[in-house]
Amino acid sequence: MRRGPVILVDDELEVRLSGQQTLELAGIDVIALASAEEALGIVSRDWPGVVVSDVKMPSMDGLALLQRVRDTDADLPVVLITGHGDISMAIQAIRDGAYDFVEKPAPPEYLVDVVCRALDKRRLVLENRTLRRELNSLAGMERQIIGRTPAMEKLREVVSNLANADVDVLLVGETGTGKELVARCLHEFGGRRDCRFVALNCGAMPETIIESELFGHEAGAFTGAMSRRIGKIEFADGGTLFLDEIESMPLHLQVKLLRVLQERVLERLGGNDPIRVDIRVIAAAKVDLREACRAGRFRDDLYYRLNVASVTLPPLRDHPQDIPLLFQHFLVLACSRYGRPVPSPDPILIARLMAHSWPGNVRELRNSAERLVLGIPGDAPDPGFSGTAGDTVLTFAQQVDRFERDVIEQALARRKGRINQVAADLAVPRKTLYLKMRKFGLQRHNYR
């Protein structure tokens, strides 16, 4: 599979043909040009390639081309090549936004490696922009239940069909798969949208108070009941009652809930008057309720009453192709919440996200996005850089710099500051290594 395109600019024909041949033999499509002005006629904000340019050229030189390209798109990688440069020029070029600086004549394998990394960066930048545009274009349920895979399209279809059916629904899925989000979509896109959505986590309520929370109580019903209290079921009248972690509900309350589901009638604690309620009940479980029934932890009759319509939410590991889009969505939400600029995840981070098993599912992914925005290091997958709470969000280039610095520091420590061995380990020329060390303020004597 070929890669590219790459604009290669050099006013010397032989050098230009040599560079073109090197890159094309590596499977990279090349547009070889003799002047910077020609290159500017091709590049644009959506152009998918990178620019490799000699520095010393008549008319417009490589440094001027760099600035013009950055004016068009600051995220378009430009690699500068020169046989006349010095360290100060190289450092200034990198400070001005050059992706990398290669000394002429560049070893073919090194030039190919730099160009491939630049192409990877460009591809990721354009993918991130596409994801943001796609997120901005989403409407309706697609903006709530996000994903492009068949699993998520099927989930949206099922939820859309059930939203207006006004039947009780059982949601089943691992923790963090978005059961409350789906419950809210069933409410907001259904006929009860103008009434209350009342949520109760059965697993978070102590057994001593959950009955009062659900059914309410009359004054004097028990010690401390100084006045009448309206329970969640009654409060949801006309709307939707969402019971999360229904498997945690005590068995004796399951009987009372079954009556509400069957007759839409309840009695407050300490009261005798039946109270009619018009509610839709959505229950959610993170375990197999059939297995809970066999184990005697859940009533069969309640399970079958709840299971009028059942929706299974897929774990994130079953649709990893949705991870980049979801992660971008969570980045935008977190940046809006904390007033931070939206960072661009680097390729290493995206690879880690895609490879991670996500036991905490979408909730865990959202937490990773928030840690990235806040600059807080976390557990696997590592957010791609080290930092502390309150740090300024790193740009893509800053994240790459930190990664490069870490790699060089590790090699210096491993080789005890011996530059020849470090350069060999990293497969870079000594001059490039010195440039990087000077850029990052690294001294080899500190590692001897």
C-alpha positions in Angstrom: 0.0 0.0 0.0 1.5 3.3 -1.1 1.7 6.3 1.1 1.9 10.0 0.6 1.7 12.4 -1.2 5.0 14.2 -0.4 6.0 17.4 -2.1 9.8 17.4 -2.5 11.3 20.8 -3.3 14.9 21.2 -4.4 16.3 23.5 -7.1 19.1 21.0 -7.8 17.9 18.4 -10.4 20.2 15.6 -9.3 19.4 16.0 -5.6 15.7 16.2 -6.3 15.7 13.1 -8.4 17.7 11.2 -5.8 15.3 12.1 -3.0 12.4 11.3 -5.2 13.8 7.8 -6.0 14.6 7.2 -2.3 11.0 7.9 -1.2 9.3 6.2 -4.1 11.3 3.0 -3.5 9.9 3.1 0.0 6.3 3.2 -1.4 5.8 6.9 -1.0 4.2 9.0 -3.8 6.3 12.1 -4.5 5.6 15.4 -6.3 9.0 16.7 -7.2 9.2 20.4 -7.7 12.1 22.9 -8.5 10.7 25.9 -6.6 8.8 26.8 -3.4 6.3 28.8 -5.4 5.1 25.7 -7.2 4.6 23.9 -3.8 2.4 26.8 -2.6 0.1 26.2 -5.5 -0.6 22.7 -4.3 -0.8 22.8 -0.5 -4.1 23.6 1.3 -5.7 23.1 4.6 -7.1 19.8 3.6 -4.1 18.6 1.6 -3.3 15.1 2.9 0.5 15.2 2.4 3.7 16.7 3.8 6.4 19.0 2.4 10.1 18.2 2.3 12.2 21.2 1.2 15.8 22.3 0.7 16.6 25.4 2.7 19.0 27.2 0.3 17.1 28.0 -2.9 16.9 31.0 -5.1 13.8 33.3 -4.9 11.9 31.8 -2.0 14.0 29.6 0.4 12.9 26.8 2.6 12.5 28.9 5.7 10.1 31.3 3.8 8.3 28.3 2.4 7.8 27.0 6.0 6.2 30.2 7.1 3.9 30.3 4.0 2.8 26.7 4.6 2.2 27.4 8.2 0.0 30.4 7.2 -2.0 28.0 5.1 -2.2 25.2 7.8 -0.1 25.3 11.0 -0.5 21.5 11.3 0.9 20.6 7.9 4.4 19.0 8.6 7.4 20.6 6.8 10.7 18.8 6.8 13.7 21.0 6.0 16.9 19.7 4.4 20.2 21.6 3.9 23.9 21.0 3.5 24.7 24.5 4.5 22.8 24.8 7.8 24.2 25.1 11.3 22.8 24.2 14.7 21.4 27.7 15.3 19.5 27.6 12.0 18.2 24.1 12.8 16.9 25.1 16.2 15.3 28.3 14.9 13.6 26.3 12.2 12.1 23.9 14.7 11.1 26.8 16.9 9.4 28.3 13.9 7.3 25.1 13.4 9.4 22.8 11.2 8.5 19.2 11.8 12.2 18.1 11.6 15.5 19.2 10.2 17.6 16.8 8.2 21.3 17.3 7.3 22.2 16.7 3.6 23.1 14.1 2.5 20.6 12.4 4.6 20.8 8.6 5.0 18.0 7.1 2.9 16.5 5.1 5.7 16.5 8.1 8.0 14.8 10.4 5.4 12.2 7.7 4.8 11.6 7.3 8.6 11.2 11.1 9.1 8.8 11.4 6.2 6.7 8.4 7.3 6.3 9.9 10.8 5.3 13.2 9.3 2.7 11.5 7.2 1.4 9.7 10.2 1.0 13.0 12.0 -0.7 14.6 9.0 -3.1 11.7 8.7 -4.0 11.9 12.4 -4.6 15.7 12.2 -6.9 15.3 9.3 -8.7 12.4 11.0 -9.2 14.5 14.1 -10.6 17.3 12.0 -13.0 14.9 10.2 -14.1 13.6 13.6 -14.8 17.1 14.9 -16.8 18.0 11.7 -18.7 14.7 12.1 -19.5 15.5 15.7 -20.7 18.9 14.8 -23.0 17.5 12.1 -24.7 15.0 14.4 -28.2 15.7 15.3 -31.0 14.0 17.3 -30.2 10.6 18.8 -26.9 10.4 16.9 -25.6 13.2 19.0 -26.5 11.2 22.2 -25.7 7.6 21.2 -22.5 8.2 19.3 -20.9 5.6 17.0 -20.6 4.6 13.4 -20.2 0.8 13.8 -23.1 -1.6 13.0 -23.5 -2.3 16.7 -24.2 1.4 17.5 -26.3 1.9 14.5 -28.4 -1.1 15.6 -28.6 0.3 19.1 -29.9 3.6 17.9 -32.5 1.9 15.7 -33.8 -0.2 18.6 -33.9 2.8 21.0 -35.7 4.9 18.3 -38.3 2.1 17.8 -38.9 1.8 21.5 -39.0 5.5 22.4 -42.6 6.0 21.3 -43.8 2.5 22.1 -44.3 3.5 25.8 -43.5 0.0 27.1 -41.4 -0.9 30.1 -37.8 -1.6 29.0 -35.0 -3.6 30.5 -31.5 -2.4 29.7 -28.6 -4.9 30.1 -25.0 -4.0 29.9 -21.7 -4.0 31.7 -20.9 -1.1 34.0 -20.0 2.1 32.1 -21.7 1.1 28.8 -24.2 4.1 29.0 -27.4 2.6 30.3 -28.6 5.8 31.9 -27.8 7.7 28.6 -29.9 5.2 26.7 -32.7 5.5 29.3 -32.7 9.2 28.9 -32.9 8.8 25.1 -35.9 6.6 25.5 -37.5 9.3 27.6 -36.4 12.4 25.6 -37.4 11.0 22.2 -40.7 9.5 23.4 -44.1 10.9 24.2 -43.2 11.6 27.9 -40.4 14.0 27.1 -42.3 17.0 28.6 -42.6 15.2 32.0 -40.1 14.2 34.6 -37.3 11.7 34.2 -36.6 10.3 37.7 -33.6 8.2 38.3 -32.8 6.0 41.3 -29.7 3.8 41.7 -30.9 0.8 43.7 -27.4 -0.2 44.5 -26.5 3.1 46.0 -29.4 3.1 48.5 -29.1 1.6 52.0 -31.8 -1.1 52.4 -33.2 0.9 55.4 -34.3 3.8 53.2 -34.8 2.5 49.7 -38.4 1.6 50.4 -39.2 5.2 51.5 -37.3 6.6 48.5 -39.3 4.5 46.1 -42.8 4.5 47.7 -42.7 7.6 49.9 -44.2 7.7 53.4 -46.8 9.3 55.6 -46.0 11.4 58.6 -45.3 9.1 61.6 -44.8 6.0 59.4 -41.5 5.4 61.3 -39.2 7.1 63.7 -38.1 10.4 62.2 -40.9 10.6 59.6 -42.0 14.0 60.7 -44.0 14.8 57.5 -45.3 13.2 54.4 -42.8 12.4 51.7 -43.5 11.7 48.0 -41.5 8.8 46.7 -39.7 8.5 43.4 -42.4 6.4 41.8 -45.1 9.0 42.6 -42.8 11.8 41.7 -42.3 10.3 38.2 -46.1 10.4 37.6 -46.6 11.2 33.9 -43.0 10.6 33.1 -40.3 8.0 33.3 -38.8 6.1 36.3 -35.3 4.8 35.7 -34.2 2.1 38.2 -30.5 1.5 37.8 -28.8 -1.7 39.2 -32.2 -3.3 39.6 -30.5 -6.5 40.6 -29.5 -4.8 43.9 -33.1 -4.3 45.0 -34.0 -6.3 48.2 -36.4 -9.3 47.5 -39.2 -8.0 49.7 -39.3 -4.7 47.7 -39.3 -6.6 44.5 -42.8 -7.9 45.4 -44.1 -4.3 46.0 -42.5 -3.1 42.7 -44.1 -5.9 40.8 -47.6 -4.7 42.0 -46.7 -1.2 40.7 -45.7 -2.6 37.4 -48.8 -4.7 37.0 -51.4 -2.3 38.4 -49.8 1.1 38.3 -50.8 1.6 41.9 -48.8 2.2 45.1 -49.3 2.8 48.8 -47.0 5.1 50.8 -45.4 3.6 53.9 -47.8 4.1 56.8 -50.7 4.8 54.4 -53.7 2.8 53.3 -54.9 4.8 50.3 -54.0 3.4 46.8 -52.4 6.0 44.6 -52.6 5.6 40.9 -49.5 6.5 38.8 -49.0 6.8 35.1 -45.3 6.0 34.6 -43.0 4.3 32.2 -40.4 2.1 34.0 -36.9 1.6 32.5 -34.8 -0.8 34.6 -31.1 -1.4 34.1 -28.9 -4.4 35.2 -25.2 -5.0 34.9 -25.6 -8.7 35.5 -27.6 -11.5 33.9 -30.9 -11.4 35.6 -31.8 -14.9 34.5 -28.8 -16.2 36.4 -29.8 -14.1 39.4 -33.2 -15.7 39.3 -31.7 -19.2 39.2 -29.5 -18.2 42.2 -32.6 -16.9 44.1 -31.4 -13.3 44.2 -34.1 -12.0 41.8 -37.7 -12.9 41.4 -38.7 -14.7 38.3 -42.1 -12.9 38.0 -40.5 -9.4 38.3 -37.9 -10.4 35.7 -40.5 -11.4 33.2 -42.6 -8.3 33.9 -39.6 -6.1 33.4 -38.5 -7.9 30.3 -41.3 -6.7 28.0 -38.6 -5.2 25.8 -34.9 -5.8 26.4 -32.0 -3.8 25.0 -28.4 -5.1 25.4 -25.7 -2.5 25.3 -22.4 -3.7 23.7 -19.2 -3.3 25.7 -16.7 -0.9 24.2 -14.2 -3.7 23.3 -16.8 -5.0 20.9 -16.8 -1.8 18.8 -13.3 -0.4 19.1 -13.7 1.5 15.8 -15.9 4.0 17.6 -13.2 4.8 20.1 -11.6 7.8 18.2 -15.0 9.4 17.6 -16.1 8.9 21.2 -12.7 10.1 22.6 -12.9 13.2 20.5 -16.4 13.9 21.7 -15.3 13.5 25.3 -12.3 15.8 24.7 -14.7 18.5 23.4 -17.0 18.2 26.3 -14.2 18.3 28.9 -12.5 21.3 27.2 -15.8 23.1 27.2 -16.3 22.3 30.9 -12.8 23.4 32.0 -12.2 26.2 29.5 -9.3 24.5 27.9 -8.2 24.2 24.2 -9.0 20.9 22.6 -5.8 18.9 22.3 -5.0 16.6 19.3 -4.2 13.1 20.5 -0.9 11.7 19.2 -0.6 8.4 17.2 0.9 6.6 20.2 -2.1 7.5 22.4 -4.6 6.6 19.7 -2.9 3.2 19.3 -3.1 2.7 23.1 -6.7 3.6 23.2 -7.5 1.2 20.4 -5.5 -1.6 22.0 -6.9 -1.2 25.5 -9.6 -3.7 26.7 -11.7 -1.0 28.5 -13.1 -2.9 31.4 -14.8 0.3 32.5 -16.2 0.8 29.0 -17.3 4.3 27.8 -17.1 5.7 31.4 -13.4 4.8 31.5 -12.8 6.3 28.1 -14.5 9.5 29.2 -12.2 9.6 32.3 -9.1 9.2 30.1 -10.2 12.1 28.0 -10.7 14.3 31.0 -7.3 13.4 32.4 -5.7 14.3 29.0 -7.5 17.7 29.1 -6.5 18.4 32.7 -2.9 17.2 32.3 -3.3 14.5 34.9 -1.3 11.2 34.5 -3.5 8.1 35.0 -3.6 4.4 34.7 -3.4 2.5 31.4 -3.9 3.6 28.8 -1.3 6.2 29.6 -2.5 9.6 28.4 0.6 10.1 26.3 2.5 12.5 28.6 3.4 13.2 32.2 1.9 16.2 34.0 0.1 17.4 37.1 -3.3 18.8 37.7 -3.5 22.4 36.6 -0.8 22.1 33.8 -1.6 23.8 30.6 -2.9 21.3 28.0 -0.1 20.2 25.8 -0.3 20.8 22.0 0.4 17.9 19.7 3.9 19.2 19.1 4.6 19.5 22.8 3.4 15.9 23.3 5.7 14.7 20.6 8.6 16.7 22.1 8.0 15.1 25.5 8.0 11.7 23.9 11.2 12.4 22.0 12.9 13.8 25.1 11.9 10.7 27.1 13.3 8.3 24.4 16.6 10.2 24.2 17.0 10.4 28.0 16.4 6.7 28.3 19.0 6.0 25.6 21.5 8.4 27.2 21.1 6.7 30.6 21.3 3.2 29.0 24.5 4.1 27.2 25.9 6.3 30.0 26.1 9.3 27.7 28.2 7.7 24.9 26.9 9.6 21.9 28.0 7.2 19.2 26.1 4.3 20.9 23.1 6.5 21.5 22.9 7.6 17.9 23.3 4.0 16.7 20.5 2.9 19.1 18.1 5.6 17.9 19.2 5.3 14.2 19.8 9.0 13.8 23.0 10.9 12.7 25.1 12.4 15.5 24.4 15.9 14.4 20.6 15.3 14.6 21.0 13.8 18.0 23.1 16.9 19.2 20.4 19.2 17.8 17.7 17.3 19.7 19.8 17.3 22.9 20.4 21.0 22.6 16.7 21.6 22.0 15.7 19.7 25.1 18.6 21.0 27.3 20.2 17.5 27.7 23.8 17.2 28.6 25.6 13.9 28.1 27.8 14.3 31.1 24.7 14.1 33.3 24.3 10.5 32.3 27.8 9.2 32.8 
